[in-house]
Amino acid sequence: MINHNGDLTNNDTILKTTNRGFAYGDTLFETLKVSYGKVLFWEDHYFRLMASMRILRMDIPMNFTMEFLESQLLATIQANDLEQATTRVKLSVYRHAGGLYTPEDNGVGFIIQVWPLASDFYLFNDAAYEVDLFKDYYVSPSLLSTLKTNNKAINVVGSIYAQENTLDNCLLLNTNKHVVEALNGNIFLVKGNDIKTPPLEDGCLKGVMRKQVLDVIEKSPNYVLIEDHVSPFELQKSDELFITNVITGIQPVSKYRKKEFDNQVAKDIFQKVNTLIRLTS
């Protein structure tokens, strides 16, 4: 079952061709992980969604409180008999139909979809994981690139490229030829005690797991956090690379071209993030 504007239904054909998400990509979404009724990092997801709606000049309904939207997430999970499981949840917010590029109405609707996950917890995956650069198209270093919209053509084409070349993931570049992020998460580079990640100004996604990792690194006396441009030449000089998103947590990269990487720092950060989750549960 899905949740369409608060109505739980089995009808998965509710969107019309006039829906602005379909017609113009005029939709924001949040991908969340919910474990046994607890929405992980819900406050961060909620405030990112609200900020993104303001940037896209969507009207925020008075009832779009943290409590209301969380109750809708949990109601959808319960309707799918998944309250005793860990789920992947997609909360999409779309602008009302009408108009061409210029909307007739800045009001919004929402859809919530849920899927069960195989694992209840974040598990550290140290299996082989190879990445390379995707250089066919580039990310714009702008505020819009930091939002989770359904304008994801570069991620789709990049994912097909990765599949065709037997890669586990690809790294995206912006128009300034700086490394921005992976296809499905933020990228971190480790060199000695320094941990570096691209700044939001370069066009990387304002990831929720990125925020947790930044907080952990900043509080750790063992590491120095650097938010700065990342050159492709830095990748092979790094000791470690790892990718972050809220579903996987932290994914260490084992190989980039001819360079193979360790994962000890990624494992340490991973453990610290898991401790943070337990403390806030």
Disulfide bonds with the S-S distance in Angstrom:
none
